[in-house]
Amino acid sequence: MYLIFRCDCGRALYAKEGVATRKCVCGKTLKVKSRRIFKKAATREDASLAVQEMQDKIYGNTDFQRASEL
């Protein structure tokens, strides 16, 4: 089981259930147990998709684009 939560910087993250801490890309180390859990996912792939969907809702279109398309 994977837990989906957010860092204080706003980024959505996931961690395997039972893990004590998770480090965000912003550099902050988070205690998973004390975070608000938004979703749960059965597999790593499902957790990754859930995080991508949350990031898309927060920041808009996060899909890959070529430099020529910008």
N, CA and C atoms as a LAMMPS dump frame, in Angstrom:
ITEM: TIMESTEP
0
ITEM: NUMBER OF ATOMS
210
ITEM: BOX BOUNDS ff ff ff
-5.0000000000000000e+02 5.0000000000000000e+02
-5.0000000000000000e+02 5.0000000000000000e+02
-5.0000000000000000e+02 5.0000000000000000e+02
ITEM: ATOMS id mol type element x y z
1 1 1 N 0.849 -1.176 0
2 1 2 C 0 0 0
3 1 3 C 0.895 1.239 0
4 2 1 N 0.537 2.216 -0.796
5 2 2 C 1.277 3.477 -0.897
6 2 3 C 0.383 4.626 -0.459
7 3 1 N 0.979 5.592 0.242
8 3 2 C 0.264 6.751 0.756
9 3 3 C 0.643 7.978 -0.058
10 4 1 N -0.343 8.778 -0.447
11 4 2 C -0.107 9.995 -1.213
12 4 3 C -0.39 11.18 -0.296
13 5 1 N 0.568 12.099 -0.224
14 5 2 C 0.462 13.262 0.658
15 5 3 C 1.175 14.437 -0.001
16 6 1 N 1.125 15.594 0.638
17 6 2 C 1.761 16.791 0.086
18 6 3 C 2.815 17.335 1.037
19 7 1 N 3.849 17.911 0.433
20 7 2 C 4.897 18.606 1.172
21 7 3 C 4.396 20.015 1.486
22 8 1 N 5.085 20.711 2.363
23 8 2 C 4.737 22.097 2.671
24 8 3 C 4.929 23.005 1.462
25 9 1 N 5.797 22.619 0.526
26 9 2 C 6.026 23.418 -0.677
27 9 3 C 4.897 23.237 -1.694
28 10 1 N 4.026 22.247 -1.489
29 10 2 C 2.896 22.036 -2.379
30 10 3 C 3.019 20.826 -3.283
31 11 1 N 4.19 20.23 -3.365
32 11 2 C 4.398 19.084 -4.236
33 11 3 C 3.733 17.843 -3.646
34 12 1 N 3.087 17.072 -4.507
35 12 2 C 2.489 15.806 -4.094
36 12 3 C 3.559 14.721 -4.125
37 13 1 N 3.55 13.863 -3.106
38 13 2 C 4.537 12.789 -2.978
39 13 3 C 3.829 11.495 -2.6
40 14 1 N 4.534 10.378 -2.788
41 14 2 C 4.021 9.118 -2.276
42 14 3 C 5.135 8.371 -1.568
43 15 1 N 4.737 7.521 -0.632
44 15 2 C 5.679 6.695 0.12
45 15 3 C 4.994 5.388 0.457
46 16 1 N 5.794 4.357 0.552
47 16 2 C 5.264 3.056 0.92
48 16 3 C 4.801 3.089 2.374
49 17 1 N 3.695 2.439 2.646
50 17 2 C 3.155 2.4 4.002
51 17 3 C 4.183 1.769 4.938
52 18 1 N 4.418 2.392 6.07
53 18 2 C 5.378 1.901 7.035
54 18 3 C 6.708 2.637 7.001
55 19 1 N 6.942 3.432 5.958
56 19 2 C 8.17 4.213 5.863
57 19 3 C 8.056 5.406 6.817
58 20 1 N 9.121 5.702 7.537
59 20 2 C 9.074 6.764 8.546
60 20 3 C 9.201 8.153 7.929
61 21 1 N 10.156 8.344 6.999
62 21 2 C 10.379 9.666 6.426
63 21 3 C 10.474 9.593 4.915
64 22 1 N 10.238 10.742 4.289
65 22 2 C 10.343 10.878 2.837
66 22 3 C 10.936 12.242 2.571
67 23 1 N 11.889 12.33 1.655
68 23 2 C 12.519 13.604 1.34
69 23 3 C 11.913 14.156 0.051
70 24 1 N 11.503 15.406 0.098
71 24 2 C 10.93 16.093 -1.059
72 24 3 C 12.063 16.642 -1.921
73 25 1 N 11.756 16.958 -3.17
74 25 2 C 12.765 17.542 -4.051
75 25 3 C 13.152 18.952 -3.617
76 26 1 N 12.325 19.585 -2.783
77 26 2 C 12.661 20.92 -2.278
78 26 3 C 13.725 20.849 -1.189
79 27 1 N 14.016 19.628 -0.696
80 27 2 C 15.049 19.448 0.307
81 27 3 C 14.526 19.156 1.699
82 28 1 N 13.247 19.301 1.919
83 28 2 C 12.672 19.089 3.244
84 28 3 C 12.431 17.602 3.492
85 29 1 N 12.79 17.139 4.676
86 29 2 C 12.525 15.767 5.087
87 29 3 C 11.227 15.752 5.88
88 30 1 N 10.285 14.919 5.445
89 30 2 C 8.953 14.885 6.043
90 30 3 C 8.734 13.594 6.809
91 31 1 N 8.071 13.681 7.947
92 31 2 C 7.655 12.5 8.683
93 31 3 C 6.3 12.076 8.108
94 32 1 N 6.276 10.94 7.47
95 32 2 C 5.077 10.47 6.777
96 32 3 C 3.916 10.287 7.752
97 33 1 N 4.2 9.807 8.933
98 33 2 C 3.157 9.53 9.922
99 33 3 C 2.374 10.78 10.316
100 34 1 N 3.021 11.94 10.29
101 34 2 C 2.358 13.168 10.732
102 34 3 C 1.712 13.945 9.586
103 35 1 N 1.806 13.46 8.364
104 35 2 C 1.234 14.157 7.212
105 35 3 C -0.226 13.758 7
106 36 1 N -0.984 14.641 6.388
107 36 2 C -2.364 14.342 6.02
108 36 3 C -2.336 13.482 4.762
109 37 1 N -2.956 12.316 4.802
110 37 2 C -2.97 11.378 3.68
111 37 3 C -4.175 11.712 2.796
112 38 1 N -3.91 12.019 1.517
113 38 2 C -4.972 12.361 0.583
114 38 3 C -5.56 11.133 -0.091
115 39 1 N -4.712 10.18 -0.451
116 39 2 C -5.168 8.973 -1.128
117 39 3 C -4.295 7.812 -0.717
118 40 1 N -4.78 6.614 -1.026
119 40 2 C -3.997 5.398 -0.871
120 40 3 C -4.042 4.653 -2.196
121 41 1 N -2.938 4.015 -2.541
122 41 2 C -2.855 3.268 -3.794
123 41 3 C -2.257 1.9 -3.5
124 42 1 N -2.692 0.913 -4.265
125 42 2 C -2.239 -0.452 -4.036
126 42 3 C -0.845 -0.704 -4.593
127 43 1 N -0.522 -0.126 -5.756
128 43 2 C 0.769 -0.372 -6.393
129 43 3 C 1.529 0.927 -6.591
130 44 1 N 2.816 0.807 -6.87
131 44 2 C 3.654 1.976 -7.112
132 44 3 C 3.185 2.721 -8.356
133 45 1 N 2.775 1.982 -9.378
134 45 2 C 2.299 2.607 -10.612
135 45 3 C 1.035 3.428 -10.371
136 46 1 N 0.111 2.885 -9.579
137 46 2 C -1.115 3.613 -9.241
138 46 3 C -0.794 4.865 -8.418
139 47 1 N 0.164 4.753 -7.516
140 47 2 C 0.562 5.901 -6.702
141 47 3 C 1.19 6.979 -7.575
142 48 1 N 2.021 6.575 -8.515
143 48 2 C 2.655 7.532 -9.422
144 48 3 C 1.617 8.268 -10.263
145 49 1 N 0.629 7.543 -10.769
146 49 2 C -0.442 8.181 -11.547
147 49 3 C -1.271 9.131 -10.692
148 50 1 N -1.546 8.754 -9.448
149 50 2 C -2.317 9.615 -8.546
150 50 3 C -1.554 10.909 -8.261
151 51 1 N -0.234 10.813 -8.064
152 51 2 C 0.589 12.002 -7.832
153 51 3 C 0.591 12.886 -9.072
154 52 1 N 0.703 12.294 -10.248
155 52 2 C 0.677 13.066 -11.495
156 52 3 C -0.647 13.797 -11.653
157 53 1 N -1.751 13.137 -11.319
158 53 2 C -3.066 13.773 -11.419
159 53 3 C -3.189 14.938 -10.433
160 54 1 N -2.682 14.755 -9.212
161 54 2 C -2.724 15.837 -8.219
162 54 3 C -1.876 17.017 -8.678
163 55 1 N -0.684 16.735 -9.2
164 55 2 C 0.192 17.8 -9.688
165 55 3 C -0.47 18.543 -10.855
166 56 1 N -1.172 17.812 -11.706
167 56 2 C -1.851 18.426 -12.844
168 56 3 C -2.958 19.363 -12.37
169 57 1 N -3.7 18.965 -11.338
170 57 2 C -4.753 19.814 -10.786
171 57 3 C -4.173 21.074 -10.141
172 58 1 N -3.033 20.929 -9.465
173 58 2 C -2.424 22.052 -8.755
174 58 3 C -1.75 23.029 -9.709
175 59 1 N -0.932 22.503 -10.614
176 59 2 C -0.085 23.355 -11.452
177 59 3 C -0.506 23.44 -12.912
178 60 1 N -1.573 22.763 -13.283
179 60 2 C -1.991 22.793 -14.676
180 60 3 C -1.31 21.699 -15.475
181 61 1 N -1.194 21.904 -16.763
182 61 2 C -0.653 20.897 -17.665
183 61 3 C 0.817 20.632 -17.353
184 62 1 N 1.131 19.425 -16.901
185 62 2 C 2.5 19.055 -16.552
186 62 3 C 3.087 18.044 -17.526
187 63 1 N 2.424 17.868 -18.667
188 63 2 C 2.9 16.903 -19.649
189 63 3 C 4.187 17.373 -20.307
190 64 1 N 4.938 16.43 -20.839
191 64 2 C 6.183 16.725 -21.536
192 64 3 C 5.887 17.486 -22.817
193 65 1 N 6.677 18.529 -23.086
194 65 2 C 6.56 19.288 -24.331
195 65 3 C 7.943 19.487 -24.92
196 66 1 N 8.015 19.505 -26.225
197 66 2 C 9.274 19.808 -26.906
198 66 3 C 9.514 21.308 -26.852
199 67 1 N 10.753 21.704 -26.912
200 67 2 C 11.099 23.127 -26.871
201 67 3 C 10.483 23.866 -28.048
202 68 1 N 10.348 23.204 -29.191
203 68 2 C 9.761 23.849 -30.369
204 68 3 C 8.265 24.11 -30.21
205 69 1 N 7.621 23.416 -29.256
206 69 2 C 6.186 23.58 -29.029
207 69 3 C 5.878 24.693 -28.04
208 70 1 N 6.873 25.206 -27.346
209 70 2 C 6.641 26.245 -26.347
210 70 3 C 6.374 27.589 -26.955
